[in-house]
Amino acid sequence: MAGGWIPLAGAVLEDERGVIGALLAAGADPAAGTPSATDTAGAFGKDDLLELFGAR
């Protein structure tokens, strides 16, 4: 993805829970990229995903 976005952050933005699960199972790092998936989840108030990523 352009601008430093990684697929996991894009999946968080689009609330694609199946894709998020698949990417995490494949080893995706929620802290990677700019913005990271963790940053994206926080910016959009997706507290359940922050917990899933271990950020809470």
mmCIF entry with sequence, helices, sheets and N, C-alpha, C, O atoms, coordinates in Angstrom:
data_MODEL
# 
_entry.id   MODEL 
# 
_entity.id                         1 
_entity.type                       polymer 
_entity.pdbx_number_of_molecules   1 
# 
_entity_poly.entity_id                      1 
_entity_poly.type                           'polypeptide(L)' 
_entity_poly.nstd_linkage                   no 
_entity_poly.nstd_monomer                   no 
_entity_poly.pdbx_seq_one_letter_code       MAGGWIPLAGAVLEDERGVIGALLAAGADPAAGTPSATDTAGAFGKDDLLELFGAR 
_entity_poly.pdbx_seq_one_letter_code_can   MAGGWIPLAGAVLEDERGVIGALLAAGADPAAGTPSATDTAGAFGKDDLLELFGAR 
_entity_poly.pdbx_strand_id                 A 
# 
loop_
_entity_poly_seq.entity_id 
_entity_poly_seq.num 
_entity_poly_seq.mon_id 
_entity_poly_seq.hetero 
1 1  MET n 
1 2  ALA n 
1 3  GLY n 
1 4  GLY n 
1 5  TRP n 
1 6  ILE n 
1 7  PRO n 
1 8  LEU n 
1 9  ALA n 
1 10 GLY n 
1 11 ALA n 
1 12 VAL n 
1 13 LEU n 
1 14 GLU n 
1 15 ASP n 
1 16 GLU n 
1 17 ARG n 
1 18 GLY n 
1 19 VAL n 
1 20 ILE n 
1 21 GLY n 
1 22 ALA n 
1 23 LEU n 
1 24 LEU n 
1 25 ALA n 
1 26 ALA n 
1 27 GLY n 
1 28 ALA n 
1 29 ASP n 
1 30 PRO n 
1 31 ALA n 
1 32 ALA n 
1 33 GLY n 
1 34 THR n 
1 35 PRO n 
1 36 SER n 
1 37 ALA n 
1 38 THR n 
1 39 ASP n 
1 40 THR n 
1 41 ALA n 
1 42 GLY n 
1 43 ALA n 
1 44 PHE n 
1 45 GLY n 
1 46 LYS n 
1 47 ASP n 
1 48 ASP n 
1 49 LEU n 
1 50 LEU n 
1 51 GLU n 
1 52 LEU n 
1 53 PHE n 
1 54 GLY n 
1 55 ALA n 
1 56 ARG n 
# 
_struct_asym.id          A 
_struct_asym.entity_id   1 
# 
loop_
_struct_conf.conf_type_id 
_struct_conf.id 
_struct_conf.pdbx_PDB_helix_id 
_struct_conf.beg_label_comp_id 
_struct_conf.beg_label_asym_id 
_struct_conf.beg_label_seq_id 
_struct_conf.pdbx_beg_PDB_ins_code 
_struct_conf.end_label_comp_id 
_struct_conf.end_label_asym_id 
_struct_conf.end_label_seq_id 
_struct_conf.pdbx_end_PDB_ins_code 
_struct_conf.beg_auth_comp_id 
_struct_conf.beg_auth_asym_id 
_struct_conf.beg_auth_seq_id 
_struct_conf.end_auth_comp_id 
_struct_conf.end_auth_asym_id 
_struct_conf.end_auth_seq_id 
_struct_conf.pdbx_PDB_helix_class 
_struct_conf.details 
_struct_conf.pdbx_PDB_helix_length 
HELX_P HELX_P1 AA1 ALA A 2  ? GLY A 4  ? ALA A 2  GLY A 4  5 ? 3 
HELX_P HELX_P2 AA2 PRO A 7  ? LEU A 13 ? PRO A 7  LEU A 13 1 ? 7 
HELX_P HELX_P3 AA3 ARG A 17 ? ALA A 25 ? ARG A 17 ALA A 25 1 ? 9 
HELX_P HELX_P4 AA4 ALA A 37 ? ALA A 43 ? ALA A 37 ALA A 43 1 ? 7 
HELX_P HELX_P5 AA5 ASP A 47 ? LEU A 52 ? ASP A 47 LEU A 52 1 ? 6 
# 
_struct_conf_type.id          HELX_P 
_struct_conf_type.criteria    ? 
_struct_conf_type.reference   ? 
# 
loop_
_atom_site.group_PDB 
_atom_site.id 
_atom_site.type_symbol 
_atom_site.label_atom_id 
_atom_site.label_alt_id 
_atom_site.label_comp_id 
_atom_site.label_asym_id 
_atom_site.label_entity_id 
_atom_site.label_seq_id 
_atom_site.pdbx_PDB_ins_code 
_atom_site.Cartn_x 
_atom_site.Cartn_y 
_atom_site.Cartn_z 
_atom_site.occupancy 
_atom_site.B_iso_or_equiv 
_atom_site.pdbx_formal_charge 
_atom_site.auth_seq_id 
_atom_site.auth_comp_id 
_atom_site.auth_asym_id 
_atom_site.auth_atom_id 
_atom_site.pdbx_PDB_model_num 
ATOM 1   N N  . MET A 1 1  ? 0.844   -1.183  0.000  1.00 0.00 ? 1  MET A N  1 
ATOM 2   C CA . MET A 1 1  ? 0.000   0.000   0.000  1.00 0.00 ? 1  MET A CA 1 
ATOM 3   C C  . MET A 1 1  ? 0.886   1.241   0.000  1.00 0.00 ? 1  MET A C  1 
ATOM 4   O O  . MET A 1 1  ? 1.984   1.225   0.556  1.00 0.00 ? 1  MET A O  1 
ATOM 5   N N  . ALA A 1 2  ? 0.425   2.274   -0.601 1.00 0.00 ? 2  ALA A N  1 
ATOM 6   C CA . ALA A 1 2  ? 1.190   3.515   -0.713 1.00 0.00 ? 2  ALA A CA 1 
ATOM 7   C C  . ALA A 1 2  ? 1.299   4.225   0.631  1.00 0.00 ? 2  ALA A C  1 
ATOM 8   O O  . ALA A 1 2  ? 0.465   4.033   1.516  1.00 0.00 ? 2  ALA A O  1 
ATOM 9   N N  . GLY A 1 3  ? 2.317   5.032   0.769  1.00 0.00 ? 3  GLY A N  1 
ATOM 10  C CA . GLY A 1 3  ? 2.462   5.886   1.938  1.00 0.00 ? 3  GLY A CA 1 
ATOM 11  C C  . GLY A 1 3  ? 2.850   5.159   3.208  1.00 0.00 ? 3  GLY A C  1 
ATOM 12  O O  . GLY A 1 3  ? 2.662   5.707   4.294  1.00 0.00 ? 3  GLY A O  1 
ATOM 13  N N  . GLY A 1 4  ? 3.384   3.948   3.123  1.00 0.00 ? 4  GLY A N  1 
ATOM 14  C CA . GLY A 1 4  ? 3.800   3.229   4.308  1.00 0.00 ? 4  GLY A CA 1 
ATOM 15  C C  . GLY A 1 4  ? 2.737   2.338   4.904  1.00 0.00 ? 4  GLY A C  1 
ATOM 16  O O  . GLY A 1 4  ? 3.016   1.588   5.839  1.00 0.00 ? 4  GLY A O  1 
ATOM 17  N N  . TRP A 1 5  ? 1.536   2.400   4.391  1.00 0.00 ? 5  TRP A N  1 
ATOM 18  C CA . TRP A 1 5  ? 0.462   1.537   4.896  1.00 0.00 ? 5  TRP A CA 1 
ATOM 19  C C  . TRP A 1 5  ? 0.805   0.086   4.615  1.00 0.00 ? 5  TRP A C  1 
ATOM 20  O O  . TRP A 1 5  ? 1.334   -0.247  3.554  1.00 0.00 ? 5  TRP A O  1 
ATOM 21  N N  . ILE A 1 6  ? 0.501   -0.769  5.570  1.00 0.00 ? 6  ILE A N  1 
ATOM 22  C CA . ILE A 1 6  ? 0.661   -2.207  5.367  1.00 0.00 ? 6  ILE A CA 1 
ATOM 23  C C  . ILE A 1 6  ? -0.727  -2.826  5.281  1.00 0.00 ? 6  ILE A C  1 
ATOM 24  O O  . ILE A 1 6  ? -1.696  -2.219  5.735  1.00 0.00 ? 6  ILE A O  1 
ATOM 25  N N  . PRO A 1 7  ? -0.845  -4.013  4.712  1.00 0.00 ? 7  PRO A N  1 
ATOM 26  C CA . PRO A 1 7  ? -2.162  -4.634  4.565  1.00 0.00 ? 7  PRO A CA 1 
ATOM 27  C C  . PRO A 1 7  ? -2.941  -4.757  5.874  1.00 0.00 ? 7  PRO A C  1 
ATOM 28  O O  . PRO A 1 7  ? -4.160  -4.585  5.881  1.00 0.00 ? 7  PRO A O  1 
ATOM 29  N N  . LEU A 1 8  ? -2.263  -5.048  6.973  1.00 0.00 ? 8  LEU A N  1 
ATOM 30  C CA . LEU A 1 8  ? -2.976  -5.192  8.244  1.00 0.00 ? 8  LEU A CA 1 
ATOM 31  C C  . LEU A 1 8  ? -3.641  -3.883  8.655  1.00 0.00 ? 8  LEU A C  1 
ATOM 32  O O  . LEU A 1 8  ? -4.780  -3.895  9.121  1.00 0.00 ? 8  LEU A O  1 
ATOM 33  N N  . ALA A 1 9  ? -2.963  -2.769  8.494  1.00 0.00 ? 9  ALA A N  1 
ATOM 34  C CA . ALA A 1 9  ? -3.565  -1.475  8.831  1.00 0.00 ? 9  ALA A CA 1 
ATOM 35  C C  . ALA A 1 9  ? -4.757  -1.184  7.929  1.00 0.00 ? 9  ALA A C  1 
ATOM 36  O O  . ALA A 1 9  ? -5.768  -0.649  8.384  1.00 0.00 ? 9  ALA A O  1 
ATOM 37  N N  . GLY A 1 10 ? -4.639  -1.536  6.655  1.00 0.00 ? 10 GLY A N  1 
ATOM 38  C CA . GLY A 1 10 ? -5.760  -1.357  5.734  1.00 0.00 ? 10 GLY A CA 1 
ATOM 39  C C  . GLY A 1 10 ? -6.951  -2.207  6.136  1.00 0.00 ? 10 GLY A C  1 
ATOM 40  O O  . GLY A 1 10 ? -8.094  -1.758  6.051  1.00 0.00 ? 10 GLY A O  1 
ATOM 41  N N  . ALA A 1 11 ? -6.692  -3.434  6.572  1.00 0.00 ? 11 ALA A N  1 
ATOM 42  C CA . ALA A 1 11 ? -7.772  -4.317  7.010  1.00 0.00 ? 11 ALA A CA 1 
ATOM 43  C C  . ALA A 1 11 ? -8.449  -3.760  8.259  1.00 0.00 ? 11 ALA A C  1 
ATOM 44  O O  . ALA A 1 11 ? -9.666  -3.870  8.409  1.00 0.00 ? 11 ALA A O  1 
ATOM 45  N N  . VAL A 1 12 ? -7.668  -3.166  9.150  1.00 0.00 ? 12 VAL A N  1 
ATOM 46  C CA . VAL A 1 12 ? -8.241  -2.527  10.342 1.00 0.00 ? 12 VAL A CA 1 
ATOM 47  C C  . VAL A 1 12 ? -9.127  -1.355  9.916  1.00 0.00 ? 12 VAL A C  1 
ATOM 48  O O  . VAL A 1 12 ? -10.250 -1.216  10.400 1.00 0.00 ? 12 VAL A O  1 
ATOM 49  N N  . LEU A 1 13 ? -8.631  -0.528  9.027  1.00 0.00 ? 13 LEU A N  1 
ATOM 50  C CA . LEU A 1 13 ? -9.388  0.627   8.551  1.00 0.00 ? 13 LEU A CA 1 
ATOM 51  C C  . LEU A 1 13 ? -10.730 0.205   7.954  1.00 0.00 ? 13 LEU A C  1 
ATOM 52  O O  . LEU A 1 13 ? -11.755 0.841   8.199  1.00 0.00 ? 13 LEU A O  1 
ATOM 53  N N  . GLU A 1 14 ? -10.714 -0.872  7.168  1.00 0.00 ? 14 GLU A N  1 
ATOM 54  C CA . GLU A 1 14 ? -11.936 -1.345  6.500  1.00 0.00 ? 14 GLU A CA 1 
ATOM 55  C C  . GLU A 1 14 ? -12.737 -2.324  7.355  1.00 0.00 ? 14 GLU A C  1 
ATOM 56  O O  . GLU A 1 14 ? -13.771 -2.827  6.916  1.00 0.00 ? 14 GLU A O  1 
ATOM 57  N N  . ASP A 1 15 ? -12.266 -2.597  8.570  1.00 0.00 ? 15 ASP A N  1 
ATOM 58  C CA . ASP A 1 15 ? -12.938 -3.497  9.520  1.00 0.00 ? 15 ASP A CA 1 
ATOM 59  C C  . ASP A 1 15 ? -13.163 -4.889  8.923  1.00 0.00 ? 15 ASP A C  1 
ATOM 60  O O  . ASP A 1 15 ? -14.232 -5.484  9.064  1.00 0.00 ? 15 ASP A O  1 
ATOM 61  N N  . GLU A 1 16 ? -12.132 -5.382  8.258  1.00 0.00 ? 16 GLU A N  1 
ATOM 62  C CA . GLU A 1 16 ? -12.164 -6.713  7.633  1.00 0.00 ? 16 GLU A CA 1 
ATOM 63  C C  . GLU A 1 16 ? -11.623 -7.737  8.627  1.00 0.00 ? 16 GLU A C  1 
ATOM 64  O O  . GLU A 1 16 ? -10.443 -8.088  8.591  1.00 0.00 ? 16 GLU A O  1 
ATOM 65  N N  . ARG A 1 17 ? -12.497 -8.212  9.515  1.00 0.00 ? 17 ARG A N  1 
ATOM 66  C CA . ARG A 1 17 ? -12.074 -9.080  10.616 1.00 0.00 ? 17 ARG A CA 1 
ATOM 67  C C  . ARG A 1 17 ? -11.459 -10.390 10.139 1.00 0.00 ? 17 ARG A C  1 
ATOM 68  O O  . ARG A 1 17 ? -10.492 -10.863 10.736 1.00 0.00 ? 17 ARG A O  1 
ATOM 69  N N  . GLY A 1 18 ? -11.988 -10.977 9.094  1.00 0.00 ? 18 GLY A N  1 
ATOM 70  C CA . GLY A 1 18 ? -11.416 -12.214 8.561  1.00 0.00 ? 18 GLY A CA 1 
ATOM 71  C C  . GLY A 1 18 ? -10.017 -12.013 8.037  1.00 0.00 ? 18 GLY A C  1 
ATOM 72  O O  . GLY A 1 18 ? -9.138  -12.849 8.250  1.00 0.00 ? 18 GLY A O  1 
ATOM 73  N N  . VAL A 1 19 ? -9.806  -10.900 7.350  1.00 0.00 ? 19 VAL A N  1 
ATOM 74  C CA . VAL A 1 19 ? -8.483  -10.580 6.816  1.00 0.00 ? 19 VAL A CA 1 
ATOM 75  C C  . VAL A 1 19 ? -7.514  -10.294 7.965  1.00 0.00 ? 19 VAL A C  1 
ATOM 76  O O  . VAL A 1 19 ? -6.363  -10.727 7.926  1.00 0.00 ? 19 VAL A O  1 
ATOM 77  N N  . ILE A 1 20 ? -7.968  -9.579  8.968  1.00 0.00 ? 20 ILE A N  1 
ATOM 78  C CA . ILE A 1 20 ? -7.127  -9.289  10.133 1.00 0.00 ? 20 ILE A CA 1 
ATOM 79  C C  . ILE A 1 20 ? -6.664  -10.594 10.767 1.00 0.00 ? 20 ILE A C  1 
ATOM 80  O O  . ILE A 1 20 ? -5.480  -10.758 11.060 1.00 0.00 ? 20 ILE A O  1 
ATOM 81  N N  . GLY A 1 21 ? -7.589  -11.520 10.978 1.00 0.00 ? 21 GLY A N  1 
ATOM 82  C CA . GLY A 1 21 ? -7.240  -12.803 11.576 1.00 0.00 ? 21 GLY A CA 1 
ATOM 83  C C  . GLY A 1 21 ? -6.246  -13.580 10.734 1.00 0.00 ? 21 GLY A C  1 
ATOM 84  O O  . GLY A 1 21 ? -5.294  -14.157 11.261 1.00 0.00 ? 21 GLY A O  1 
ATOM 85  N N  . ALA A 1 22 ? -6.465  -13.596 9.425  1.00 0.00 ? 22 ALA A N  1 
ATOM 86  C CA . ALA A 1 22 ? -5.566  -14.323 8.528  1.00 0.00 ? 22 ALA A CA 1 
ATOM 87  C C  . ALA A 1 22 ? -4.173  -13.704 8.519  1.00 0.00 ? 22 ALA A C  1 
ATOM 88  O O  . ALA A 1 22 ? -3.175  -14.424 8.539  1.00 0.00 ? 22 ALA A O  1 
ATOM 89  N N  . LEU A 1 23 ? -4.100  -12.380 8.490  1.00 0.00 ? 23 LEU A N  1 
ATOM 90  C CA . LEU A 1 23 ? -2.796  -11.714 8.480  1.00 0.00 ? 23 LEU A CA 1 
ATOM 91  C C  . LEU A 1 23 ? -2.048  -11.943 9.789  1.00 0.00 ? 23 LEU A C  1 
ATOM 92  O O  . LEU A 1 23 ? -0.838  -12.172 9.781  1.00 0.00 ? 23 LEU A O  1 
ATOM 93  N N  . LEU A 1 24 ? -2.756  -11.883 10.908 1.00 0.00 ? 24 LEU A N  1 
ATOM 94  C CA . LEU A 1 24 ? -2.113  -12.142 12.191 1.00 0.00 ? 24 LEU A CA 1 
ATOM 95  C C  . LEU A 1 24 ? -1.627  -13.585 12.271 1.00 0.00 ? 24 LEU A C  1 
ATOM 96  O O  . LEU A 1 24 ? -0.529  -13.848 12.763 1.00 0.00 ? 24 LEU A O  1 
ATOM 97  N N  . ALA A 1 25 ? -2.442  -14.518 11.787 1.00 0.00 ? 25 ALA A N  1 
ATOM 98  C CA . ALA A 1 25 ? -2.052  -15.930 11.801 1.00 0.00 ? 25 ALA A CA 1 
ATOM 99  C C  . ALA A 1 25 ? -0.816  -16.172 10.940 1.00 0.00 ? 25 ALA A C  1 
ATOM 100 O O  . ALA A 1 25 ? -0.036  -17.085 11.211 1.00 0.00 ? 25 ALA A O  1 
ATOM 101 N N  . ALA A 1 26 ? -0.638  -15.356 9.908  1.00 0.00 ? 26 ALA A N  1 
ATOM 102 C CA . ALA A 1 26 ? 0.515   -15.484 9.019  1.00 0.00 ? 26 ALA A CA 1 
ATOM 103 C C  . ALA A 1 26 ? 1.742   -14.735 9.547  1.00 0.00 ? 26 ALA A C  1 
ATOM 104 O O  . ALA A 1 26 ? 2.804   -14.760 8.924  1.00 0.00 ? 26 ALA A O  1 
ATOM 105 N N  . GLY A 1 27 ? 1.593   -14.068 10.699 1.00 0.00 ? 27 GLY A N  1 
ATOM 106 C CA . GLY A 1 27 ? 2.739   -13.409 11.322 1.00 0.00 ? 27 GLY A CA 1 
ATOM 107 C C  . GLY A 1 27 ? 2.833   -11.911 11.131 1.00 0.00 ? 27 GLY A C  1 
ATOM 108 O O  . GLY A 1 27 ? 3.882   -11.328 11.407 1.00 0.00 ? 27 GLY A O  1 
ATOM 109 N N  . ALA A 1 28 ? 1.772   -11.266 10.666 1.00 0.00 ? 28 ALA A N  1 
ATOM 110 C CA . ALA A 1 28 ? 1.805   -9.814  10.488 1.00 0.00 ? 28 ALA A CA 1 
ATOM 111 C C  . ALA A 1 28 ? 2.044   -9.122  11.828 1.00 0.00 ? 28 ALA A C  1 
ATOM 112 O O  . ALA A 1 28 ? 1.535   -9.552  12.864 1.00 0.00 ? 28 ALA A O  1 
ATOM 113 N N  . ASP A 1 29 ? 2.819   -8.053  11.790 1.00 0.00 ? 29 ASP A N  1 
ATOM 114 C CA . ASP A 1 29 ? 3.167   -7.288  12.987 1.00 0.00 ? 29 ASP A CA 1 
ATOM 115 C C  . ASP A 1 29 ? 2.268   -6.062  13.080 1.00 0.00 ? 29 ASP A C  1 
ATOM 116 O O  . ASP A 1 29 ? 2.354   -5.171  12.234 1.00 0.00 ? 29 ASP A O  1 
ATOM 117 N N  . PRO A 1 30 ? 1.397   -6.000  14.103 1.00 0.00 ? 30 PRO A N  1 
ATOM 118 C CA . PRO A 1 30 ? 0.492   -4.854  14.246 1.00 0.00 ? 30 PRO A CA 1 
ATOM 119 C C  . PRO A 1 30 ? 1.211   -3.523  14.469 1.00 0.00 ? 30 PRO A C  1 
ATOM 120 O O  . PRO A 1 30 ? 0.617   -2.463  14.273 1.00 0.00 ? 30 PRO A O  1 
ATOM 121 N N  . ALA A 1 31 ? 2.473   -3.564  14.873 1.00 0.00 ? 31 ALA A N  1 
ATOM 122 C CA . ALA A 1 31 ? 3.229   -2.332  15.137 1.00 0.00 ? 31 ALA A CA 1 
ATOM 123 C C  . ALA A 1 31 ? 4.008   -1.844  13.925 1.00 0.00 ? 31 ALA A C  1 
ATOM 124 O O  . ALA A 1 31 ? 4.604   -0.768  13.969 1.00 0.00 ? 31 ALA A O  1 
ATOM 125 N N  . ALA A 1 32 ? 4.013   -2.617  12.842 1.00 0.00 ? 32 ALA A N  1 
ATOM 126 C CA . ALA A 1 32 ? 4.790   -2.243  11.655 1.00 0.00 ? 32 ALA A CA 1 
ATOM 127 C C  . ALA A 1 32 ? 4.041   -1.231  10.797 1.00 0.00 ? 32 ALA A C  1 
ATOM 128 O O  . ALA A 1 32 ? 2.812   -1.164  10.827 1.00 0.00 ? 32 ALA A O  1 
ATOM 129 N N  . GLY A 1 33 ? 4.787   -0.456  10.044 1.00 0.00 ? 33 GLY A N  1 
ATOM 130 C CA . GLY A 1 33 ? 4.203   0.475   9.077  1.00 0.00 ? 33 GLY A CA 1 
ATOM 131 C C  . GLY A 1 33 ? 3.858   1.828   9.669  1.00 0.00 ? 33 GLY A C  1 
ATOM 132 O O  . GLY A 1 33 ? 3.912   2.044   10.880 1.00 0.00 ? 33 GLY A O  1 
ATOM 133 N N  . THR A 1 34 ? 3.501   2.732   8.762  1.00 0.00 ? 34 THR A N  1 
ATOM 134 C CA . THR A 1 34 ? 3.126   4.088   9.151  1.00 0.00 ? 34 THR A CA 1 
ATOM 135 C C  . THR A 1 34 ? 1.890   4.489   8.368  1.00 0.00 ? 34 THR A C  1 
ATOM 136 O O  . THR A 1 34 ? 2.003   4.736   7.168  1.00 0.00 ? 34 THR A O  1 
ATOM 137 N N  . PRO A 1 35 ? 0.746   4.567   8.964  1.00 0.00 ? 35 PRO A N  1 
ATOM 138 C CA . PRO A 1 35 ? 0.481   4.224   10.358 1.00 0.00 ? 35 PRO A CA 1 
ATOM 139 C C  . PRO A 1 35 ? 0.425   2.716   10.534 1.00 0.00 ? 35 PRO A C  1 
ATOM 140 O O  . PRO A 1 35 ? 0.158   1.973   9.589  1.00 0.00 ? 35 PRO A O  1 
ATOM 141 N N  . SER A 1 36 ? 0.677   2.285   11.744 1.00 0.00 ? 36 SER A N  1 
ATOM 142 C CA . SER A 1 36 ? 0.598   0.857   12.041 1.00 0.00 ? 36 SER A CA 1 
ATOM 143 C C  . SER A 1 36 ? -0.860  0.455   12.227 1.00 0.00 ? 36 SER A C  1 
ATOM 144 O O  . SER A 1 36 ? -1.746  1.302   12.336 1.00 0.00 ? 36 SER A O  1 
ATOM 145 N N  . ALA A 1 37 ? -1.089  -0.839  12.259 1.00 0.00 ? 37 ALA A N  1 
ATOM 146 C CA . ALA A 1 37 ? -2.444  -1.337  12.532 1.00 0.00 ? 37 ALA A CA 1 
ATOM 147 C C  . ALA A 1 37 ? -2.879  -0.914  13.930 1.00 0.00 ? 37 ALA A C  1 
ATOM 148 O O  . ALA A 1 37 ? -4.048  -0.597  14.153 1.00 0.00 ? 37 ALA A O  1 
ATOM 149 N N  . THR A 1 38 ? -1.942  -0.910  14.864 1.00 0.00 ? 38 THR A N  1 
ATOM 150 C CA . THR A 1 38 ? -2.255  -0.471  16.226 1.00 0.00 ? 38 THR A CA 1 
ATOM 151 C C  . THR A 1 38 ? -2.654  1.000   16.230 1.00 0.00 ? 38 THR A C  1 
ATOM 152 O O  . THR A 1 38 ? -3.637  1.371   16.872 1.00 0.00 ? 38 THR A O  1 
ATOM 153 N N  . ASP A 1 39 ? -1.905  1.841   15.524 1.00 0.00 ? 39 ASP A N  1 
ATOM 154 C CA . ASP A 1 39 ? -2.249  3.265   15.431 1.00 0.00 ? 39 ASP A CA 1 
ATOM 155 C C  . ASP A 1 39 ? -3.622  3.453   14.798 1.00 0.00 ? 39 ASP A C  1 
ATOM 156 O O  . ASP A 1 39 ? -4.412  4.280   15.252 1.00 0.00 ? 39 ASP A O  1 
ATOM 157 N N  . THR A 1 40 ? -3.902  2.690   13.757 1.00 0.00 ? 40 THR A N  1 
ATOM 158 C CA . THR A 1 40 ? -5.173  2.799   13.053 1.00 0.00 ? 40 THR A CA 1 
ATOM 159 C C  . THR A 1 40 ? -6.318  2.388   13.960 1.00 0.00 ? 40 THR A C  1 
ATOM 160 O O  . THR A 1 40 ? -7.345  3.066   14.006 1.00 0.00 ? 40 THR A O  1 
ATOM 161 N N  . ALA A 1 41 ? -6.158  1.289   14.681 1.00 0.00 ? 41 ALA A N  1 
ATOM 162 C CA . ALA A 1 41 ? -7.198  0.832   15.606 1.00 0.00 ? 41 ALA A CA 1 
ATOM 163 C C  . ALA A 1 41 ? -7.458  1.890   16.674 1.00 0.00 ? 41 ALA A C  1 
ATOM 164 O O  . ALA A 1 41 ? -8.609  2.160   17.017 1.00 0.00 ? 41 ALA A O  1 
ATOM 165 N N  . GLY A 1 42 ? -6.402  2.483   17.192 1.00 0.00 ? 42 GLY A N  1 
ATOM 166 C CA . GLY A 1 42 ? -6.563  3.521   18.210 1.00 0.00 ? 42 GLY A CA 1 
ATOM 167 C C  . GLY A 1 42 ? -7.258  4.760   17.677 1.00 0.00 ? 42 GLY A C  1 
ATOM 168 O O  . GLY A 1 42 ? -8.102  5.346   18.355 1.00 0.00 ? 42 GLY A O  1 
ATOM 169 N N  . ALA A 1 43 ? -6.906  5.156   16.471 1.00 0.00 ? 43 ALA A N  1 
ATOM 170 C CA . ALA A 1 43 ? -7.484  6.359   15.877 1.00 0.00 ? 43 ALA A CA 1 
ATOM 171 C C  . ALA A 1 43 ? -8.976  6.216   15.621 1.00 0.00 ? 43 ALA A C  1 
ATOM 172 O O  . ALA A 1 43 ? -9.710  7.204   15.628 1.00 0.00 ? 43 ALA A O  1 
ATOM 173 N N  . PHE A 1 44 ? -9.423  4.986   15.393 1.00 0.00 ? 44 PHE A N  1 
ATOM 174 C CA . PHE A 1 44 ? -10.835 4.761   15.085 1.00 0.00 ? 44 PHE A CA 1 
ATOM 175 C C  . PHE A 1 44 ? -11.588 4.101   16.239 1.00 0.00 ? 44 PHE A C  1 
ATOM 176 O O  . PHE A 1 44 ? -12.697 3.600   16.053 1.00 0.00 ? 44 PHE A O  1 
ATOM 177 N N  . GLY A 1 45 ? -10.989 4.101   17.424 1.00 0.00 ? 45 GLY A N  1 
ATOM 178 C CA . GLY A 1 45 ? -11.677 3.609   18.619 1.00 0.00 ? 45 GLY A CA 1 
ATOM 179 C C  . GLY A 1 45 ? -12.008 2.125   18.590 1.00 0.00 ? 45 GLY A C  1 
ATOM 180 O O  . GLY A 1 45 ? -13.012 1.698   19.159 1.00 0.00 ? 45 GLY A O  1 
ATOM 181 N N  . LYS A 1 46 ? -11.174 1.347   17.932 1.00 0.00 ? 46 LYS A N  1 
ATOM 182 C CA . LYS A 1 46 ? -11.417 -0.100  17.844 1.00 0.00 ? 46 LYS A CA 1 
ATOM 183 C C  . LYS A 1 46 ? -10.666 -0.788  18.985 1.00 0.00 ? 46 LYS A C  1 
ATOM 184 O O  . LYS A 1 46 ? -9.642  -1.445  18.792 1.00 0.00 ? 46 LYS A O  1 
ATOM 185 N N  . ASP A 1 47 ? -11.229 -0.604  20.190 1.00 0.00 ? 47 ASP A N  1 
ATOM 186 C CA . ASP A 1 47 ? -10.581 -1.093  21.397 1.00 0.00 ? 47 ASP A CA 1 
ATOM 187 C C  . ASP A 1 47 ? -10.400 -2.607  21.401 1.00 0.00 ? 47 ASP A C  1 
ATOM 188 O O  . ASP A 1 47 ? -9.415  -3.108  21.943 1.00 0.00 ? 47 ASP A O  1 
ATOM 189 N N  . ASP A 1 48 ? -11.332 -3.339  20.810 1.00 0.00 ? 48 ASP A N  1 
ATOM 190 C CA . ASP A 1 48 ? -11.193 -4.797  20.766 1.00 0.00 ? 48 ASP A CA 1 
ATOM 191 C C  . ASP A 1 48 ? -9.969  -5.208  19.959 1.00 0.00 ? 48 ASP A C  1 
ATOM 192 O O  . ASP A 1 48 ? -9.302  -6.187  20.293 1.00 0.00 ? 48 ASP A O  1 
ATOM 193 N N  . LEU A 1 49 ? -9.675  -4.466  18.905 1.00 0.00 ? 49 LEU A N  1 
ATOM 194 C CA . LEU A 1 49 ? -8.495  -4.774  18.115 1.00 0.00 ? 49 LEU A CA 1 
ATOM 195 C C  . LEU A 1 49 ? -7.221  -4.380  18.854 1.00 0.00 ? 49 LEU A C  1 
ATOM 196 O O  . LEU A 1 49 ? -6.206  -5.067  18.744 1.00 0.00 ? 49 LEU A O  1 
ATOM 197 N N  . LEU A 1 50 ? -7.262  -3.288  19.599 1.00 0.00 ? 50 LEU A N  1 
ATOM 198 C CA . LEU A 1 50 ? -6.094  -2.919  20.407 1.00 0.00 ? 50 LEU A CA 1 
ATOM 199 C C  . LEU A 1 50 ? -5.783  -4.026  21.401 1.00 0.00 ? 50 LEU A C  1 
ATOM 200 O O  . LEU A 1 50 ? -4.617  -4.346  21.635 1.00 0.00 ? 50 LEU A O  1 
ATOM 201 N N  . GLU A 1 51 ? -6.821  -4.610  21.985 1.00 0.00 ? 51 GLU A N  1 
ATOM 202 C CA . GLU A 1 51 ? -6.610  -5.730  22.913 1.00 0.00 ? 51 GLU A CA 1 
ATOM 203 C C  . GLU A 1 51 ? -6.040  -6.925  22.165 1.00 0.00 ? 51 GLU A C  1 
ATOM 204 O O  . GLU A 1 51 ? -5.116  -7.576  22.653 1.00 0.00 ? 51 GLU A O  1 
ATOM 205 N N  . LEU A 1 52 ? -6.576  -7.219  20.992 1.00 0.00 ? 52 LEU A N  1 
ATOM 206 C CA . LEU A 1 52 ? -6.086  -8.328  20.197 1.00 0.00 ? 52 LEU A CA 1 
ATOM 207 C C  . LEU A 1 52 ? -4.612  -8.148  19.845 1.00 0.00 ? 52 LEU A C  1 
ATOM 208 O O  . LEU A 1 52 ? -3.853  -9.117  19.817 1.00 0.00 ? 52 LEU A O  1 
ATOM 209 N N  . PHE A 1 53 ? -4.210  -6.910  19.577 1.00 0.00 ? 53 PHE A N  1 
ATOM 210 C CA . PHE A 1 53 ? -2.827  -6.613  19.220 1.00 0.00 ? 53 PHE A CA 1 
ATOM 211 C C  . PHE A 1 53 ? -1.913  -6.509  20.438 1.00 0.00 ? 53 PHE A C  1 
ATOM 212 O O  . PHE A 1 53 ? -0.703  -6.337  20.292 1.00 0.00 ? 53 PHE A O  1 
ATOM 213 N N  . GLY A 1 54 ? -2.482  -6.613  21.634 1.00 0.00 ? 54 GLY A N  1 
ATOM 214 C CA . GLY A 1 54 ? -1.682  -6.538  22.857 1.00 0.00 ? 54 GLY A CA 1 
ATOM 215 C C  . GLY A 1 54 ? -1.303  -5.129  23.237 1.00 0.00 ? 54 GLY A C  1 
ATOM 216 O O  . GLY A 1 54 ? -0.351  -4.917  23.988 1.00 0.00 ? 54 GLY A O  1 
ATOM 217 N N  . ALA A 1 55 ? -2.043  -4.159  22.721 1.00 0.00 ? 55 ALA A N  1 
ATOM 218 C CA . ALA A 1 55 ? -1.727  -2.753  22.994 1.00 0.00 ? 55 ALA A CA 1 
ATOM 219 C C  . ALA A 1 55 ? -2.482  -2.221  24.200 1.00 0.00 ? 55 ALA A C  1 
ATOM 220 O O  . ALA A 1 55 ? -2.327  -1.053  24.555 1.00 0.00 ? 55 ALA A O  1 
ATOM 221 N N  . ARG A 1 56 ? -3.283  -3.043  24.827 1.00 0.00 ? 56 ARG A N  1 
ATOM 222 C CA . ARG A 1 56 ? -4.037  -2.633  26.026 1.00 0.00 ? 56 ARG A CA 1 
ATOM 223 C C  . ARG A 1 56 ? -3.859  -3.642  27.105 1.00 0.00 ? 56 ARG A C  1 
ATOM 224 O O  . ARG A 1 56 ? -4.410  -3.485  28.194 1.00 0.00 ? 56 ARG A O  1 
# 
